[in-house]
Amino acid sequence: MNLSFLRPLYQSPGPWASVYLDATHNRTDSDQAILLRWRALREELADQGADEETLVAMDIAVNPDQGVAPGRVGLAVFASGGRVALAEPLPQPPPVQVATWSPRPQTGMLLSTGHEQVQWVRAVVDRTGAQLTAVDSGRLRINKAVSGSQEYPIHVSEQGGWAQARYERSANVSWDRNAKDVVPRLTAIVDALGADIIIVAGDVRARQFLIDRLPARLSERVVESDTGSRALGAEQQHLDDVTAQEVARVSGHRRCEVLDRYRMDLAKGFAAQGMPAVTEAAWHGAPAFLLLSAGAELPMLWVDPDDFRAVATDPQVLRDAGVQRPEQETADAALIGAAAATDADAFAIDLAEERLLDGVGAILRYQDRSARE
């Protein structure tokens, strides 16, 4: 996961309110349910000492009208000093809803919930056009209907007889023309967003017309689904599930590539493992990729409250470097903060995939490799 979007969190002093909320939006009463869940988390923050100005700012950020994608999703919100620095959608609800008021933003759950910058576009098609939905990193960007120019004939006549073949040909021509009208708009959205996935769902014949007309360069990104409909009130849960599965697949592929590279680089001495080595590398801005074990119990670390890069396993290391008042912080928050401050990426690694020493690892930057060669 590229951490550049977290930089605003490390440009202001704390304390910070960090909230992970179930923002599932798949029923008519979802808006009310989200607000009720937020009310309980809001009370927890107030009990921990969060100021009312910051809580009011978060009231606006968690409002269901803010454009979070439909389906079973989550929302992470970080605020300090009466201002929301980041409201980030999650591809799935958090396993546990969390509200903390702490010196540093608690960003670790962004990794453990599978958050990844995966952009997707979904086209639910019928023989008259399509409903296009575009989501960028979990946030709804586009949701609009596109109607084809051909309104008649759309349905194949059931009259039979000598004219039946002509009716079928005319209907097929209409469907094809309508697909042609959708293609340039869909392609423009995919290109503008840099979409990783194009999900085509809906009517089977309309799907095929659309897919056949898409540019060849997009073919590898297309996922066809036999679910979904443009009909008013149509059930979308299965289509949302298919979308979530595809996002997880892309995220998993990226994670596997990074893990393979980590294993190779570790053998060559171009990677660090274990908490002492990784914290030292993080302090000096050496990691290009930070790896954290998902769900592992990580120790507390010591940090410089004024420098997000300064992390260590021993407070004396920080004191020797001139830090007067080292503070303790959770390892994931400390290391992710250091990684974000030094333009590193971060990934959560499942224990079944790799048991990282002390739950952490790092792939070093190329400039550090040259010094070792």
Secondary structure as GFF3:
##gff-version 3
##sequence-region A 1 373
A	DSSP	three_ten_helix	4	10	.	.	.	ID=ss1
A	DSSP	beta_strand	16	22	.	.	.	ID=ss2
A	DSSP	alpha_helix	30	48	.	.	.	ID=ss3
A	DSSP	alpha_helix	52	61	.	.	.	ID=ss4
A	DSSP	three_ten_helix	64	66	.	.	.	ID=ss5
A	DSSP	beta_strand	74	80	.	.	.	ID=ss6
A	DSSP	beta_strand	83	90	.	.	.	ID=ss7
A	DSSP	beta_strand	98	102	.	.	.	ID=ss8
A	DSSP	alpha_helix	108	112	.	.	.	ID=ss9
A	DSSP	beta_strand	120	126	.	.	.	ID=ss10
A	DSSP	beta_strand	129	136	.	.	.	ID=ss11
A	DSSP	beta_strand	139	147	.	.	.	ID=ss12
A	DSSP	three_ten_helix	161	163	.	.	.	ID=ss13
A	DSSP	alpha_helix	164	193	.	.	.	ID=ss14
A	DSSP	beta_strand	197	202	.	.	.	ID=ss15
A	DSSP	alpha_helix	204	213	.	.	.	ID=ss16
A	DSSP	three_ten_helix	216	221	.	.	.	ID=ss17
A	DSSP	beta_strand	222	224	.	.	.	ID=ss18
A	DSSP	alpha_helix	237	268	.	.	.	ID=ss19
A	DSSP	beta_strand	271	273	.	.	.	ID=ss20
A	DSSP	alpha_helix	275	283	.	.	.	ID=ss21
A	DSSP	beta_strand	287	293	.	.	.	ID=ss22
A	DSSP	beta_strand	300	304	.	.	.	ID=ss23
A	DSSP	beta_strand	307	312	.	.	.	ID=ss24
A	DSSP	alpha_helix	315	320	.	.	.	ID=ss25
A	DSSP	beta_strand	327	330	.	.	.	ID=ss26
A	DSSP	alpha_helix	331	341	.	.	.	ID=ss27
A	DSSP	beta_strand	345	349	.	.	.	ID=ss28
A	DSSP	three_ten_helix	357	359	.	.	.	ID=ss29
A	DSSP	beta_strand	360	364	.	.	.	ID=ss30
A	DSSP	alpha_helix	366	372	.	.	.	ID=ss31
###
